[in-house]
Amino acid sequence: MQLGMRESGPSRILLVEDQKSLRETYADILEHAGFQVCKAENHDQAIALIDSSIDLALLDINLEGKSGLEILAYIQKNKPDCPTIMMSGYADKENIIKALNLGAAEFLEKPIDPDALLHSIQHWLDFSTLKQENQGLKNFKALYQRLQNSEEKTRMVNDRLNFLLTSTAAVIYESDTSKDYATTFISNNCIRLCGYAPEAFTDEPGFRLACVHPDDLEHVKSELERALETGANRLEYRFRHQDGHYCWVADEVRLEKNMDGQLEFMGFMADITEHQQDIETIRAMAYIDQLTGLPNRSLYYDRLKQALAQAQRDGTSLAVFFMDLDYFKPINDELGHEWGDQALIEVSRRLQECTRKVDTVARIGGDEFSIILGGVSSEESVRHVADKIIARIREPMMLKQSEYVLGISIGICLTSDDSSNEETIMRLADDAMYKAKEMGRNIYCVYCRQHITCPHQ
């Protein structure tokens, strides 16, 4: 099922945040992920929106007037099955403890990463759904035990129980707590999930774990051991289908006693492949420039940090290019932003042509680009790349049936200093770029050994 969706339609999220900019940002993230968002900025607006259609509440603790804790208390009294996630701009231990004591499912500290926010919301929605299914199954099993002495009534209960097991989206199973976690029961809808009949699981003790992706197996075993200690756990992993492909599953396990008083796992396994794909799409939106397809500023700084750490470990040097286009503004002014965007796309393509696949080319913002060159052998090799870029960018490009010529000013920072960090290197490269602008544009300047040199002057 798609992220944000339930069988009856989009999941409804109550979002309470008194800062309008944050409220709109969170709402955009949630709506893009497929959720239906009910927005409120204070206690009274939130209370008016709370009804049976709300599936989860996302509350800011610190609101003007009555706090988010009072909204939480109202939800716990009037809609106790609704998961509530609290959030705040700082780690206030007293309020966190109050929120958790009142029944909050989780606490998130601002600023909240979009991926973490969506993962947390989907987790508690999934947990709420599986909890309801778990309760339904317990009710049917209890009914089965009460009526098992009556053959006709037992048959009726079995029919109803089978309907429950096959109609739910989750595959319900039981397993022992041995090393192989052998499956002792699994619902027939496992065929829909993975193509295998129930007998494949129950006839061979190690079959279920054998279907786990090899790269995920140690993680699964570790989380099951943790469930033995804590009594419950939720894990996500890849599971092999009979046709050979892998799907992502969420597996909610509970440690319970069977009718013989022995501990066993009851599990609820659901296909979350589309959910994982949606998460990847959202992650890409957070780190990829949507116009050029290049890494954006966030991903660029992460890669620069990694490249610096690698260079320090290997004792090698790297070069950072900070670049700003020359004569780009007239294109936007004369042709409009649509053609300006086409020019930026062409520039990004040319920059990639001038670098290796192992190098990182990123769009930092506007008409600013940056490059990380790792494993630099000499300053001369770096200058050669800069000359190549300048020459390539100066080649005319066709825009709206006319030729336009751009230039580029480049600032370069060379480093082998173990104490350097990404912020310092980018600042020095930026300083060198502005020096290139002052020296006449369409040239490069190099910061090296505490000096900026401009070879073309």
Secondary structure as GFF3:
##gff-version 3
##sequence-region A 1 457
A	DSSP	beta_strand	5	6	.	.	.	ID=ss1
A	DSSP	beta_strand	9	10	.	.	.	ID=ss2
A	DSSP	beta_strand	12	16	.	.	.	ID=ss3
A	DSSP	alpha_helix	20	32	.	.	.	ID=ss4
A	DSSP	beta_strand	36	40	.	.	.	ID=ss5
A	DSSP	alpha_helix	43	49	.	.	.	ID=ss6
A	DSSP	beta_strand	56	60	.	.	.	ID=ss7
A	DSSP	alpha_helix	68	78	.	.	.	ID=ss8
A	DSSP	beta_strand	84	88	.	.	.	ID=ss9
A	DSSP	alpha_helix	93	102	.	.	.	ID=ss10
A	DSSP	beta_strand	106	109	.	.	.	ID=ss11
A	DSSP	alpha_helix	114	147	.	.	.	ID=ss12
A	DSSP	alpha_helix	151	167	.	.	.	ID=ss13
A	DSSP	beta_strand	171	175	.	.	.	ID=ss14
A	DSSP	beta_strand	183	186	.	.	.	ID=ss15
A	DSSP	alpha_helix	190	194	.	.	.	ID=ss16
A	DSSP	alpha_helix	198	202	.	.	.	ID=ss17
A	DSSP	alpha_helix	207	210	.	.	.	ID=ss18
A	DSSP	alpha_helix	217	230	.	.	.	ID=ss19
A	DSSP	beta_strand	232	240	.	.	.	ID=ss20
A	DSSP	beta_strand	246	257	.	.	.	ID=ss21
A	DSSP	beta_strand	263	271	.	.	.	ID=ss22
A	DSSP	alpha_helix	273	287	.	.	.	ID=ss23
A	DSSP	alpha_helix	297	314	.	.	.	ID=ss24
A	DSSP	beta_strand	317	326	.	.	.	ID=ss25
A	DSSP	alpha_helix	329	335	.	.	.	ID=ss26
A	DSSP	alpha_helix	337	353	.	.	.	ID=ss27
A	DSSP	beta_strand	360	365	.	.	.	ID=ss28
A	DSSP	beta_strand	368	376	.	.	.	ID=ss29
A	DSSP	alpha_helix	379	394	.	.	.	ID=ss30
A	DSSP	beta_strand	397	399	.	.	.	ID=ss31
A	DSSP	beta_strand	402	404	.	.	.	ID=ss32
A	DSSP	beta_strand	407	415	.	.	.	ID=ss33
A	DSSP	alpha_helix	422	438	.	.	.	ID=ss34
A	DSSP	beta_strand	444	448	.	.	.	ID=ss35
A	DSSP	beta_strand	451	453	.	.	.	ID=ss36
###
